[in-house]
Amino acid sequence: MKARYKAVVDRYAQAIRSGQLPAGSRLPTHRTLAAGERISLATATRVYRELEEMGLVSGETGRGTFVRDLSLPPGHGVDQQVVAADVVDLNFNYPSLPDQGDALREALRQLAMAGDIDSHLRYQPHAGRLAERDIIARHLTCQHFAPDAENVLIVNGAQHGLAVTVMGLLRPGDVVAVDALTYSGFKVLAALYHLELAAIPVGRRDRIFRRFRRCASSGGCGRCIPCRRCTIRWAGCSTPVSGRRWPILRASTIC
């Protein structure tokens, strides 16, 4: 005869595999599960442990137990899967605008009808064509930042841009100041190139600068701050404050 807890495990496993419980769904606490199923707390813990061993859920201390994404093995693929409605997936950062599909279609139509279309069939310059780099430079120009087109490089996405920056400016063991809640892709890059990350808590701008000053003046921060305009807002304003006192290099990667 099948143990009672096995029936609970099978029911949850079926709900997860069928999509009834989508990735990111938070499961009941151990005590709630025990009360609802009329089993002991130890048995409820055993249920979740077996589901975790099956690769269906993951437990996080202090937060609870959550359904894992089963669409791909860990580390494979970059497609964003549907998660629970109350879950924010910080692994992905992409545009989400009304009618963006139609806007893209119109932009591609204009591209096809104008300019030297044959040029898109040839290899492009490694840094990008100067005309496009000039457009980007003008787009980026603001009060304290006016890049020349010659200093703008077009890369194949944010991760490629960060990798080029790290390989060109940093060495293993360097310390990089980042937001306490920072881009997961840069954390992966830091581990790959053996960089140390110094977390700067997010808050009011004056408090952020004070914390950064303490980090830089104590020698705890290295020479580079990764700055993604869409996620790390304070670094984009840091040059006038920090640049006069410390040899800070700021690398901007545009999404």
Phi and psi restraints in degrees (value plus and minus 20) as a CYANA .aco file:
   2 LYS   PHI     -88.9   -48.9
   2 LYS   PSI     115.8   155.8
   3 ALA   PHI     -79.8   -39.8
   3 ALA   PSI     129.5   169.5
   4 ARG   PHI     -81.8   -41.8
   4 ARG   PSI     -59.3   -19.3
   5 TYR   PHI     -85.8   -45.8
   5 TYR   PSI     -47.2    -7.2
   6 LYS   PHI     -83.7   -43.7
   6 LYS   PSI     -55.0   -15.0
   7 ALA   PHI     -84.9   -44.9
   7 ALA   PSI     -57.6   -17.6
   8 VAL   PHI     -87.0   -47.0
   8 VAL   PSI     -63.2   -23.2
   9 VAL   PHI     -79.9   -39.9
   9 VAL   PSI     -66.5   -26.5
  10 ASP   PHI     -83.2   -43.2
  10 ASP   PSI     -58.5   -18.5
  11 ARG   PHI     -86.0   -46.0
  11 ARG   PSI     -64.2   -24.2
  12 TYR   PHI     -88.0   -48.0
  12 TYR   PSI     -59.4   -19.4
  13 ALA   PHI     -82.1   -42.1
  13 ALA   PSI     -62.0   -22.0
  14 GLN   PHI     -84.6   -44.6
  14 GLN   PSI     -61.8   -21.8
  15 ALA   PHI     -84.8   -44.8
  15 ALA   PSI     -56.4   -16.4
  16 ILE   PHI     -92.9   -52.9
  16 ILE   PSI     -66.2   -26.2
  17 ARG   PHI     -88.3   -48.3
  17 ARG   PSI     -49.2    -9.2
  18 SER   PHI    -103.2   -63.2
  18 SER   PSI     -29.3    10.7
  19 GLY   PHI      69.2   109.2
  19 GLY   PSI     -19.9    20.1
  20 GLN   PHI     -81.9   -41.9
  20 GLN   PSI     -55.8   -15.8
  21 LEU   PHI    -129.2   -89.2
  21 LEU   PSI      80.5   120.5
  22 PRO   PHI     -92.8   -52.8
  22 PRO   PSI     144.9   184.9
  23 ALA   PHI     -76.0   -36.0
  23 ALA   PSI     115.6   155.6
  24 GLY   PHI      74.8   114.8
  24 GLY   PSI     -31.1     8.9
  25 SER   PHI     -84.3   -44.3
  25 SER   PSI     117.1   157.1
  26 ARG   PHI    -111.6   -71.6
  26 ARG   PSI     106.4   146.4
  27 LEU   PHI    -105.7   -65.7
  27 LEU   PSI     141.5   181.5
  28 PRO   PHI     -78.5   -38.5
  28 PRO   PSI     134.0   174.0
  29 THR   PHI     -83.6   -43.6
  29 THR   PSI     144.8   184.8
  30 HIS   PHI     -78.5   -38.5
  30 HIS   PSI     -62.4   -22.4
  31 ARG   PHI     -87.4   -47.4
  31 ARG   PSI     -60.4   -20.4
  32 THR   PHI     -85.1   -45.1
  32 THR   PSI     -61.8   -21.8
  33 LEU   PHI     -82.6   -42.6
  33 LEU   PSI     -64.1   -24.1
  34 ALA   PHI     -80.9   -40.9
  34 ALA   PSI     -63.7   -23.7
  35 ALA   PHI     -87.8   -47.8
  35 ALA   PSI     -62.4   -22.4
  36 GLY   PHI     -88.0   -48.0
  36 GLY   PSI     -54.7   -14.7
  37 GLU   PHI    -117.3   -77.3
  37 GLU   PSI     -23.6    16.4
  38 ARG   PHI      37.7    77.7
  38 ARG   PSI      29.9    69.9
  39 ILE   PHI    -145.8  -105.8
  39 ILE   PSI     147.9   187.9
  40 SER   PHI     -94.4   -54.4
  40 SER   PSI     142.3   182.3
  41 LEU   PHI     -82.4   -42.4
  41 LEU   PSI     -58.1   -18.1
  42 ALA   PHI     -83.9   -43.9
  42 ALA   PSI     -57.1   -17.1
  43 THR   PHI     -89.8   -49.8
  43 THR   PSI     -58.8   -18.8
  44 ALA   PHI     -81.0   -41.0
  44 ALA   PSI     -61.6   -21.6
  45 THR   PHI     -82.4   -42.4
  45 THR   PSI     -57.8   -17.8
  46 ARG   PHI     -86.0   -46.0
  46 ARG   PSI     -57.4   -17.4
  47 VAL   PHI     -78.9   -38.9
  47 VAL   PSI     -70.2   -30.2
  48 TYR   PHI     -88.0   -48.0
  48 TYR   PSI     -54.9   -14.9
  49 ARG   PHI     -84.2   -44.2
  49 ARG   PSI     -60.2   -20.2
  50 GLU   PHI     -88.9   -48.9
  50 GLU   PSI     -58.9   -18.9
  51 LEU   PHI     -83.0   -43.0
  51 LEU   PSI     -56.6   -16.6
  52 GLU   PHI     -88.9   -48.9
  52 GLU   PSI     -59.5   -19.5
  53 GLU   PHI     -85.3   -45.3
  53 GLU   PSI     -47.3    -7.3
  54 MET   PHI     -99.6   -59.6
  54 MET   PSI     -26.5    13.5
  55 GLY   PHI      59.5    99.5
  55 GLY   PSI      -0.4    39.6
  56 LEU   PHI    -116.0   -76.0
  56 LEU   PSI     -46.1    -6.1
  57 VAL   PHI    -156.8  -116.8
  57 VAL   PSI     146.0   186.0
  58 SER   PHI    -156.3  -116.3
  58 SER   PSI     116.3   156.3
  59 GLY   PHI    -121.5   -81.5
  59 GLY   PSI     116.9   156.9
  60 GLU   PHI    -143.8  -103.8
  60 GLU   PSI     100.2   140.2
  61 THR   PHI     -77.4   -37.4
  61 THR   PSI     107.5   147.5
  62 GLY   PHI      65.6   105.6
  62 GLY   PSI     -30.8     9.2
  63 ARG   PHI    -136.4   -96.4
  63 ARG   PSI     -60.7   -20.7
  64 GLY   PHI     111.6   151.6
  64 GLY   PSI    -183.4  -143.4
  65 THR   PHI    -134.4   -94.4
  65 THR   PSI     112.1   152.1
  66 PHE   PHI    -148.0  -108.0
  66 PHE   PSI     130.3   170.3
  67 VAL   PHI     -94.2   -54.2
  67 VAL   PSI     112.7   152.7
  68 ARG   PHI    -104.2   -64.2
  68 ARG   PSI     139.7   179.7
  69 ASP   PHI     -99.2   -59.2
  69 ASP   PSI      97.3   137.3
  70 LEU   PHI    -118.8   -78.8
  70 LEU   PSI     -18.7    21.3
  71 SER   PHI     -88.2   -48.2
  71 SER   PSI     -52.1   -12.1
  72 LEU   PHI    -161.4  -121.4
  72 LEU   PSI     131.8   171.8
  73 PRO   PHI     -83.0   -43.0
  73 PRO   PSI     133.9   173.9
  74 PRO   PHI     -74.8   -34.8
  74 PRO   PSI     113.2   153.2
  75 GLY   PHI      67.9   107.9
  75 GLY   PSI     -20.0    20.0
  76 HIS   PHI    -131.6   -91.6
  76 HIS   PSI     116.0   156.0
  77 GLY   PHI      58.5    98.5
  77 GLY   PSI     139.7   179.7
  78 VAL   PHI    -149.0  -109.0
  78 VAL   PSI     -13.6    26.4
  79 ASP   PHI     -86.9   -46.9
  79 ASP   PSI     116.7   156.7
  80 GLN   PHI    -104.6   -64.6
  80 GLN   PSI     103.8   143.8
  81 GLN   PHI    -114.2   -74.2
  81 GLN   PSI     139.3   179.3
  82 VAL   PHI     -91.4   -51.4
  82 VAL   PSI     109.7   149.7
  83 VAL   PHI    -138.3   -98.3
  83 VAL   PSI     156.4   196.4
  84 ALA   PHI     -79.2   -39.2
  84 ALA   PSI     132.1   172.1
  85 ALA   PHI     -82.2   -42.2
  85 ALA   PSI     -48.8    -8.8
  86 ASP   PHI    -116.7   -76.7
  86 ASP   PSI      -3.2    36.8
  87 VAL   PHI    -129.5   -89.5
  87 VAL   PSI     112.8   152.8
  88 VAL   PHI    -125.5   -85.5
  88 VAL   PSI      97.0   137.0
  89 ASP   PHI    -109.9   -69.9
  89 ASP   PSI      85.0   125.0
  90 LEU   PHI    -102.0   -62.0
  90 LEU   PSI     -21.3    18.7
  91 ASN   PHI     -94.4   -54.4
  91 ASN   PSI     -38.4     1.6
  92 PHE   PHI    -144.0  -104.0
  92 PHE   PSI     123.1   163.1
  93 ASN   PHI    -159.7  -119.7
  93 ASN   PSI      88.9   128.9
  94 TYR   PHI    -167.5  -127.5
  94 TYR   PSI     137.1   177.1
  95 PRO   PHI     -87.7   -47.7
  95 PRO   PSI     123.6   163.6
  96 SER   PHI    -162.4  -122.4
  96 SER   PSI      69.2   109.2
  97 LEU   PHI    -143.2  -103.2
  97 LEU   PSI     133.0   173.0
  98 PRO   PHI     -80.9   -40.9
  98 PRO   PSI     115.3   155.3
  99 ASP   PHI      39.3    79.3
  99 ASP   PSI       8.1    48.1
 100 GLN   PHI     -86.8   -46.8
 100 GLN   PSI     -47.9    -7.9
 101 GLY   PHI     -84.2   -44.2
 101 GLY   PSI     -63.0   -23.0
 102 ASP   PHI     -86.4   -46.4
 102 ASP   PSI     -58.1   -18.1
 103 ALA   PHI     -83.6   -43.6
 103 ALA   PSI     -60.9   -20.9
 104 LEU   PHI     -85.3   -45.3
 104 LEU   PSI     -61.3   -21.3
 105 ARG   PHI     -80.8   -40.8
 105 ARG   PSI     -62.6   -22.6
 106 GLU   PHI     -87.7   -47.7
 106 GLU   PSI     -60.0   -20.0
 107 ALA   PHI     -83.3   -43.3
 107 ALA   PSI     -61.8   -21.8
 108 LEU   PHI     -86.8   -46.8
 108 LEU   PSI     -54.9   -14.9
 109 ARG   PHI     -84.2   -44.2
 109 ARG   PSI     -64.0   -24.0
 110 GLN   PHI     -85.0   -45.0
 110 GLN   PSI     -58.6   -18.6
 111 LEU   PHI     -82.3   -42.3
 111 LEU   PSI     -59.9   -19.9
 112 ALA   PHI     -89.6   -49.6
 112 ALA   PSI     -45.9    -5.9
 113 MET   PHI    -116.6   -76.6
 113 MET   PSI     -24.3    15.7
 114 ALA   PHI    -149.8  -109.8
 114 ALA   PSI     136.9   176.9
 115 GLY   PHI      52.1    92.1
 115 GLY   PSI    -187.4  -147.4
 116 ASP   PHI    -109.7   -69.7
 116 ASP   PSI      71.2   111.2
 117 ILE   PHI     -85.2   -45.2
 117 ILE   PSI     -49.3    -9.3
 118 ASP   PHI     -83.0   -43.0
 118 ASP   PSI     -46.4    -6.4
 119 SER   PHI     -83.5   -43.5
 119 SER   PSI     -45.0    -5.0
 120 HIS   PHI     -96.8   -56.8
 120 HIS   PSI     -28.8    11.2
 121 LEU   PHI    -112.4   -72.4
 121 LEU   PSI     -26.6    13.4
 122 ARG   PHI    -124.6   -84.6
 122 ARG   PSI     143.3   183.3
 123 TYR   PHI     -81.6   -41.6
 123 TYR   PSI     117.4   157.4
 124 GLN   PHI    -111.8   -71.8
 124 GLN   PSI     136.9   176.9
 125 PRO   PHI     -76.6   -36.6
 125 PRO   PSI     127.0   167.0
 126 HIS   PHI     -77.3   -37.3
 126 HIS   PSI     -55.4   -15.4
 127 ALA   PHI    -112.0   -72.0
 127 ALA   PSI     -21.8    18.2
 128 GLY   PHI      78.4   118.4
 128 GLY   PSI     140.1   180.1
 129 ARG   PHI     -93.5   -53.5
 129 ARG   PSI     122.7   162.7
 130 LEU   PHI     -79.7   -39.7
 130 LEU   PSI     -55.6   -15.6
 131 ALA   PHI     -82.2   -42.2
 131 ALA   PSI     -64.9   -24.9
 132 GLU   PHI     -87.8   -47.8
 132 GLU   PSI     -57.1   -17.1
 133 ARG   PHI     -84.8   -44.8
 133 ARG   PSI     -55.0   -15.0
 134 ASP   PHI     -87.0   -47.0
 134 ASP   PSI     -59.8   -19.8
 135 ILE   PHI     -81.0   -41.0
 135 ILE   PSI     -64.6   -24.6
 136 ILE   PHI     -85.2   -45.2
 136 ILE   PSI     -61.9   -21.9
 137 ALA   PHI     -79.8   -39.8
 137 ALA   PSI     -63.2   -23.2
 138 ARG   PHI     -87.5   -47.5
 138 ARG   PSI     -54.6   -14.6
 139 HIS   PHI     -86.6   -46.6
 139 HIS   PSI     -54.9   -14.9
 140 LEU   PHI    -101.4   -61.4
 140 LEU   PSI     -37.9     2.1
 141 THR   PHI     -81.1   -41.1
 141 THR   PSI     108.7   148.7
 142 CYS   PHI    -163.9  -123.9
 142 CYS   PSI    -184.7  -144.7
 143 GLN   PHI     -79.1   -39.1
 143 GLN   PSI     -63.7   -23.7
 144 HIS   PHI    -133.7   -93.7
 144 HIS   PSI      -5.6    34.4
 145 PHE   PHI    -167.5  -127.5
 145 PHE   PSI      95.0   135.0
 146 ALA   PHI    -157.6  -117.6
 146 ALA   PSI      60.9   100.9
 147 PRO   PHI     -93.4   -53.4
 147 PRO   PSI     129.6   169.6
 148 ASP   PHI    -105.0   -65.0
 148 ASP   PSI     130.3   170.3
 149 ALA   PHI     -78.0   -38.0
 149 ALA   PSI     -53.6   -13.6
 150 GLU   PHI     -85.2   -45.2
 150 GLU   PSI     -41.7    -1.7
 151 ASN   PHI    -118.5   -78.5
 151 ASN   PSI     -13.1    26.9
 152 VAL   PHI    -122.6   -82.6
 152 VAL   PSI     107.9   147.9
 153 LEU   PHI    -134.7   -94.7
 153 LEU   PSI     113.3   153.3
 154 ILE   PHI    -113.4   -73.4
 154 ILE   PSI     102.4   142.4
 155 VAL   PHI    -137.5   -97.5
 155 VAL   PSI     152.2   192.2
 156 ASN   PHI    -111.9   -71.9
 156 ASN   PSI      43.3    83.3
 157 GLY   PHI      79.9   119.9
 157 GLY   PSI     145.5   185.5
 158 ALA   PHI     -81.9   -41.9
 158 ALA   PSI     -61.2   -21.2
 159 GLN   PHI     -84.8   -44.8
 159 GLN   PSI     -60.4   -20.4
 160 HIS   PHI     -82.5   -42.5
 160 HIS   PSI     -63.7   -23.7
 161 GLY   PHI     -82.3   -42.3
 161 GLY   PSI     -62.4   -22.4
 162 LEU   PHI     -85.6   -45.6
 162 LEU   PSI     -59.9   -19.9
 163 ALA   PHI     -83.6   -43.6
 163 ALA   PSI     -63.4   -23.4
 164 VAL   PHI     -81.6   -41.6
 164 VAL   PSI     -62.5   -22.5
 165 THR   PHI     -83.2   -43.2
 165 THR   PSI     -66.6   -26.6
 166 VAL   PHI     -82.6   -42.6
 166 VAL   PSI     -65.2   -25.2
 167 MET   PHI     -86.8   -46.8
 167 MET   PSI     -50.0   -10.0
 168 GLY   PHI    -105.7   -65.7
 168 GLY   PSI     -46.2    -6.2
 169 LEU   PHI    -136.4   -96.4
 169 LEU   PSI     -42.8    -2.8
 170 LEU   PHI    -138.2   -98.2
 170 LEU   PSI     142.4   182.4
 171 ARG   PHI    -146.1  -106.1
 171 ARG   PSI     136.2   176.2
 172 PRO   PHI     -73.8   -33.8
 172 PRO   PSI     114.7   154.7
 173 GLY   PHI      77.4   117.4
 173 GLY   PSI     -35.0     5.0
 174 ASP   PHI     -84.3   -44.3
 174 ASP   PSI     130.8   170.8
 175 VAL   PHI    -124.2   -84.2
 175 VAL   PSI     111.8   151.8
 176 VAL   PHI    -140.2  -100.2
 176 VAL   PSI     107.9   147.9
 177 ALA   PHI    -102.2   -62.2
 177 ALA   PSI     109.2   149.2
 178 VAL   PHI    -158.6  -118.6
 178 VAL   PSI     142.8   182.8
 179 ASP   PHI     -80.2   -40.2
 179 ASP   PSI     128.9   168.9
 180 ALA   PHI     -79.8   -39.8
 180 ALA   PSI     -55.4   -15.4
 181 LEU   PHI    -126.5   -86.5
 181 LEU   PSI      77.0   117.0
 182 THR   PHI    -140.1  -100.1
 182 THR   PSI     154.7   194.7
 183 TYR   PHI     -84.2   -44.2
 183 TYR   PSI     104.6   144.6
 184 SER   PHI     -82.2   -42.2
 184 SER   PSI     -51.2   -11.2
 185 GLY   PHI     -84.2   -44.2
 185 GLY   PSI     -53.0   -13.0
 186 PHE   PHI     -93.8   -53.8
 186 PHE   PSI     -52.0   -12.0
 187 LYS   PHI     -83.9   -43.9
 187 LYS   PSI     -59.6   -19.6
 188 VAL   PHI     -84.2   -44.2
 188 VAL   PSI     -62.6   -22.6
 189 LEU   PHI     -84.1   -44.1
 189 LEU   PSI     -60.9   -20.9
 190 ALA   PHI     -82.3   -42.3
 190 ALA   PSI     -60.1   -20.1
 191 ALA   PHI     -86.3   -46.3
 191 ALA   PSI     -59.0   -19.0
 192 LEU   PHI     -85.2   -45.2
 192 LEU   PSI     -59.5   -19.5
 193 TYR   PHI    -122.4   -82.4
 193 TYR   PSI      -6.6    33.4
 194 HIS   PHI      38.0    78.0
 194 HIS   PSI      28.3    68.3
 195 LEU   PHI    -119.2   -79.2
 195 LEU   PSI     130.9   170.9
 196 GLU   PHI    -122.1   -82.1
 196 GLU   PSI     113.4   153.4
 197 LEU   PHI    -122.2   -82.2
 197 LEU   PSI     110.0   150.0
 198 ALA   PHI    -125.3   -85.3
 198 ALA   PSI      93.9   133.9
 199 ALA   PHI     -98.3   -58.3
 199 ALA   PSI     108.1   148.1
 200 ILE   PHI    -127.0   -87.0
 200 ILE   PSI      92.5   132.5
 201 PRO   PHI     -78.5   -38.5
 201 PRO   PSI     121.2   161.2
 202 VAL   PHI    -100.9   -60.9
 202 VAL   PSI     115.9   155.9
 203 GLY   PHI    -193.0  -153.0
 203 GLY   PSI    -172.4  -132.4
 204 ARG   PHI     -84.9   -44.9
 204 ARG   PSI     130.9   170.9
 205 ARG   PHI     -78.1   -38.1
 205 ARG   PSI     -63.1   -23.1
 206 ASP   PHI     -84.2   -44.2
 206 ASP   PSI     -56.7   -16.7
 207 ARG   PHI     -89.4   -49.4
 207 ARG   PSI     -57.8   -17.8
 208 ILE   PHI     -81.7   -41.7
 208 ILE   PSI     -65.1   -25.1
 209 PHE   PHI     -84.0   -44.0
 209 PHE   PSI     -59.1   -19.1
 210 ARG   PHI     -82.4   -42.4
 210 ARG   PSI     -63.6   -23.6
 211 ARG   PHI     -85.2   -45.2
 211 ARG   PSI     -58.6   -18.6
 212 PHE   PHI     -87.9   -47.9
 212 PHE   PSI     -59.9   -19.9
 213 ARG   PHI     -79.0   -39.0
 213 ARG   PSI     -64.2   -24.2
 214 ARG   PHI     -82.2   -42.2
 214 ARG   PSI     -61.3   -21.3
 215 CYS   PHI     -84.6   -44.6
 215 CYS   PSI     -65.4   -25.4
 216 ALA   PHI     -91.0   -51.0
 216 ALA   PSI     -62.8   -22.8
 217 SER   PHI     -89.5   -49.5
 217 SER   PSI     -46.3    -6.3
 218 SER   PHI    -104.4   -64.4
 218 SER   PSI     -23.2    16.8
 219 GLY   PHI      61.9   101.9
 219 GLY   PSI     -10.7    29.3
 220 GLY   PHI     -99.5   -59.5
 220 GLY   PSI     -35.7     4.3
 221 CYS   PHI    -133.0   -93.0
 221 CYS   PSI     127.2   167.2
 222 GLY   PHI    -105.2   -65.2
 222 GLY   PSI    -166.7  -126.7
 223 ARG   PHI    -125.8   -85.8
 223 ARG   PSI     -11.0    29.0
 224 CYS   PHI    -161.9  -121.9
 224 CYS   PSI     117.0   157.0
 225 ILE   PHI    -135.7   -95.7
 225 ILE   PSI      97.7   137.7
 226 PRO   PHI     -91.3   -51.3
 226 PRO   PSI     112.9   152.9
 227 CYS   PHI    -149.8  -109.8
 227 CYS   PSI      94.2   134.2
 228 ARG   PHI    -130.1   -90.1
 228 ARG   PSI      97.7   137.7
 229 ARG   PHI     -78.1   -38.1
 229 ARG   PSI     -47.9    -7.9
 230 CYS   PHI    -102.0   -62.0
 230 CYS   PSI     -35.4     4.6
 231 THR   PHI    -147.9  -107.9
 231 THR   PSI     -50.9   -10.9
 232 ILE   PHI    -133.4   -93.4
 232 ILE   PSI      70.1   110.1
 233 ARG   PHI     -97.7   -57.7
 233 ARG   PSI     -50.0   -10.0
 234 TRP   PHI     -93.2   -53.2
 234 TRP   PSI     -52.2   -12.2
 235 ALA   PHI     -86.6   -46.6
 235 ALA   PSI     -49.8    -9.8
 236 GLY   PHI     -86.6   -46.6
 236 GLY   PSI     -37.0     3.0
 237 CYS   PHI    -128.3   -88.3
 237 CYS   PSI     -14.0    26.0
 238 SER   PHI    -105.0   -65.0
 238 SER   PSI     -39.6     0.4
 239 THR   PHI     -76.5   -36.5
 239 THR   PSI     -68.4   -28.4
 240 PRO   PHI     -82.9   -42.9
 240 PRO   PSI     -48.4    -8.4
 241 VAL   PHI    -105.7   -65.7
 241 VAL   PSI     -67.3   -27.3
 242 SER   PHI    -114.2   -74.2
 242 SER   PSI     -48.4    -8.4
 243 GLY   PHI     -83.6   -43.6
 243 GLY   PSI     -45.6    -5.6
 244 ARG   PHI     -99.4   -59.4
 244 ARG   PSI     -37.8     2.2
 245 ARG   PHI    -130.0   -90.0
 245 ARG   PSI     -52.9   -12.9
 246 TRP   PHI    -149.5  -109.5
 246 TRP   PSI     131.8   171.8
 247 PRO   PHI     -97.2   -57.2
 247 PRO   PSI      48.5    88.5
 248 ILE   PHI    -109.7   -69.7
 248 ILE   PSI     110.8   150.8
 249 LEU   PHI    -127.0   -87.0
 249 LEU   PSI     110.5   150.5
 250 ARG   PHI    -133.4   -93.4
 250 ARG   PSI     102.0   142.0
 251 ALA   PHI    -126.6   -86.6
 251 ALA   PSI     101.8   141.8
 252 SER   PHI    -125.1   -85.1
 252 SER   PSI     107.4   147.4
 253 THR   PHI    -137.4   -97.4
 253 THR   PSI     103.0   143.0
 254 ILE   PHI    -115.4   -75.4
 254 ILE   PSI     112.2   152.2
